[in-house]
Amino acid sequence: MVAPDSSANAPMETPCINICMLDRASGLCVGCGRTVEEIARWSTMGEAERKRIMTELAARKASRPATVAE
């Protein structure tokens, strides 16, 4: 007997933190660090592509200049 794949019912991992604003200079979301294309395609991407992007996000966010709160 084969056990059901529990990962099929697991929620999709996402870097979204509900701060959805694009930085004009970098083209990245201020909250999660993804591009508009990545955000739009997220639910249709394969798991490997999503994981690759997730590993890149910290470096992307770190390379952005700090913004000054107004």
C-alpha positions in Angstrom: 0.0 0.0 0.0 1.3 3.4 -0.9 0.8 6.3 1.5 -0.9 9.4 0.1 1.4 12.3 -0.7 0.8 14.7 2.2 2.7 17.4 0.4 0.0 17.7 -2.2 -2.3 19.0 0.6 0.3 21.3 2.2 0.0 25.0 1.6 2.3 26.4 -1.0 5.3 28.2 0.5 5.4 31.9 -0.3 7.7 34.8 0.7 4.8 37.2 0.7 4.5 39.3 3.9 1.6 41.4 2.7 3.7 44.5 2.1 3.0 44.7 -1.6 4.8 47.7 -3.1 7.3 47.8 -6.0 10.6 49.6 -5.7 10.9 51.5 -8.9 14.7 51.5 -9.0 15.1 47.7 -8.5 11.7 46.5 -9.8 11.4 44.3 -6.8 8.6 44.0 -4.2 9.6 45.9 -1.1 8.1 43.2 1.1 9.2 39.9 -0.5 11.9 40.8 -3.0 10.2 39.1 -6.0 9.8 40.7 -9.4 6.3 41.3 -10.8 6.7 38.4 -13.2 7.7 36.1 -10.3 4.7 37.2 -8.2 2.3 36.7 -11.2 3.7 33.2 -12.0 4.2 32.0 -8.4 1.3 29.6 -8.3 2.1 28.0 -11.6 5.8 27.6 -11.1 7.3 24.3 -10.2 8.5 23.7 -6.7 12.2 23.7 -7.8 11.9 27.1 -9.4 10.1 28.5 -6.3 12.8 27.1 -4.0 15.5 28.6 -6.2 13.9 32.1 -6.0 13.4 31.7 -2.2 17.1 31.2 -1.8 17.9 34.3 -3.8 15.5 36.7 -1.9 17.7 37.5 1.1 20.6 38.6 -1.2 18.2 40.6 -3.4 16.7 42.4 -0.4 20.2 43.0 1.1 21.5 44.6 -2.1 18.7 47.2 -2.2 19.5 50.6 -0.8 17.8 51.3 2.5 14.7 53.5 2.3 14.1 56.4 4.7 10.8 56.5 6.4 8.9 59.7 5.8 
